[in-house]
């Protein structure tokens, strides 16, 4: 086997191994319980979706408990039904009164617990999604952390409650979290000038095109008339210069 061919095969094998390791790492990371939000804008409401994989090879996930924030509490929490799972929302006294949208809040939802019947527990290599509608979201730039406890049928409880620190390696059991963004009203206000800029130029070419068409038609008629006049003048001149017959 030629040396160049051997080098090519070694390179391909190394690339395949690297891709496999990266895929394994991505799979491990995606196995964490995490939360997705459809609109994290401050001052609004959002749908939170917790994706919960079952990581045990011998037991099933039978209960999920999400702890809600008390320093930036939600004033409204509702649950999307999941077949075979019973959801319970618990409301508790806040450590101290908090003013939200001009109102003083002393109590707020503090946790949501989903419990499965035996037929709908999450088995090995399976996952389930649990959704909440929550609001009002806190100020822009706030990290909303939602520690989650995952209970298995063998009694094991896995707590996803470790804080993720920017610039440091991800912990083994990171707590689901998201960061709020600017209010939707701010984003909409910024979009208005862009829309106006887009529509204004589009009208100008249309008007210019109409003017060009009218001008072209007028110029054509004038040119045709001038041509006919010139032709008539030429014929007249030819007749005048033509010699008369000798009698």
N, C-alpha and C positions, 0 to 999 in steps of 0.2 A: 504494500500500500504506500502510495506516495506520501512524503512528509506534509505537503500542502493539504492533502485530503484528511490526514490525521489531525492536523491543526484545526481544520474546519469542523470535524466531528467533535473535538474536545470543546470548542467554543460553543457549539450548539448544545452540548450536554450541560455545560455550565450555565447557559442562559435558561435552559429548561428547569434546572435545579433552583436557580434564583427566583424564577417565576413561581415555582411551587412553594417556596418559603414565603414569598410575599403573599400568596393566596392564603396560606395557612394563617399568617399573621392577621390578615384582614378578616378571616373567618372567626378567629379568636376574639378580635375586637368587637365584631358585630354580634357576638354571643352575649354581650352585656345587656342588661335591662337599660333601655334608653327612652327618651321622650322626644317627640317631634311636635312642633307647633305650626299651625297654618297661618297665624298672624300675630307676631310678638309685639305689635305696636302698643306703646304706652297709652294708658287711659281707655283702652278698648277691651273687647272680649276675644277669647281665642279657644280653639279646639286643641286639646292636648291628647296625643296618642302615645300610650306606653306600649312598647313592643317587648314582650316577655318570652324569651326562649327557655326551654327546660334543659338544663345542662347535666342533670343526673342520668346515669346509664341504667339505674335500677329503680328509681322512684319517679313519681309524677308530681307536678306542681298543683297544689290544691287550694292555695290562698295567696293573695297579693294585697299588701297594705301600703298605701302611699301616704306619707306625712306631708301635709300642706304647710306653707310658711305662716308664721305668726308675726314676724316683724314687718312683712309686707303682705298682709292677709288678703284673700279673695272674699269679696262680699257676696259673690254668687258662684255656686258650684252645682252642676247637674251631671248625671251619669247617662251614658249611652248603654242601653241594655245589651248584654252578651248572653247568648243562649246557654243555659245550664249554669250560669253564674249569678249569685245573689250579691247585690251591692248595698253597702250601708255607709251613709255619710254621717260623720260625727261632728257636732258643733261644740266648741269649748270657749271658755272665757280667755280673752287675750291677756298676756302678761301686763300690759298697760293700754289705756285707751289710745286709739289712733284716728287721726282725721283723714277721711278719704272723700274727695269731691265735696268738701265743705261740711260733711257729716261726721260726727264722732261715733266711732265703732268700738264696742267693748266685747263683742262676741263674733266669731267667724268659724267657718268650716275648718276643722283641724286635721281630718284624715278621711280617707276612703278605703274601705276594705271590700275586696271581691272574694267570695268563697264558692268553689265549684261543687256540683254534685259529682258523684263517682263516675258518671258516664262522660263528663266533659272536662276532666282533669287533663293537664298538658303533659303528654308523654315524651319520652326521649326523642330527640330530633324533631320536635314540634315546637310551635310558638303560638301565642295568642296576642291579640291587640285589645287594649282597654282604653276607652276614650272618655274624656271629661270636657265639658264646656265651662270655662272659668272667666272671671273678671271681678273687679276692674284690675287690669295689669298696672304694676307700679311704674315709676318714672323711667325714662329711657336710660339704658346702660346698666340697669339692675340685673344681677344674676339671680334668677329664681331657682332655688335648689329644692328638689323633691325626693328626699330619701325614701327608698322602697325596700320592703322586706318580702322575700319570696319563701314560702313554706312548702316543703315537700311531704309526701305521704309517709316517709320513713321518720318524720319528726325533725329533719334538718331545716334550719332557717338560715337563708343566705341574706345578709344585709348589704344592700347597695347604698352605702351612705358615706363613702369616702370623698373628701373634697378634692377636686382637680385644680391644681395650681399651674398657671400659665408658665411655660418655660421649663417645667419639670415633667418627668415621666408620668404617664397615666397610672393611677393606683389600680390595684387588682380588682376592687369593687367600687367603681366611681358612682356617685349619686347622679341620677338623671337631673339635667338642668338645662336652662336656656337663658338667653340674654334679651331683655326687652330693647326695642328700637324706638325711633322717633314716632310721635303721634301721626296717625294717618292724615289728619287735617294739614299738618306741616308738609307732608309729601304731596298732597293734592295741590296745595297752594304753589308749590314750586313747579308743578307740572303745567300750570296755566300759561305762562309766557311761552313755553316750548310749543304748545298747541297753536298759539297765535302766530308764532314764527313760521310754523309749518303751513298754515292755511293762507297767510298773506301772499307769499310769492306765487302760489298756485293760481290766484285770480289774475295777476298781472299778465302772464303769458297769454291767457285767453283773450283779454282786451286787446293786446298788441296784435294777436292773430287776426281779430276781426277788422282792425284798422288797416292792416296790410292787405287783406282781401279786397276791401272797398277801393283802396287806392290803386290796386293792380287793375281792377276792372275799368276805372276811369281812364287810366293811362292807356289801356288797350284801345278804347274807343277813340281817344284823341290821336293815337298813332295811326289808326286805320283812316281817319278823316284826312290827316296830313298826307298819307300815302296817295289817296284818291286825288287830292288837289294837285299833288306833284305830277301824277300821271296825266291829268288833264292838261296841265301846263306844258308838259313835254309833247303831247300830241299836237297842241296848238302851234308850238314852235316848229314842229316838223312840217306841218302844213304850210306855214308861211315861207319856209326856206326852200320848199320843193319847186323846181323850175317849171314854168308853164309851157305847154306844147306850142311848137311853131306852126302858125297857120299856113 
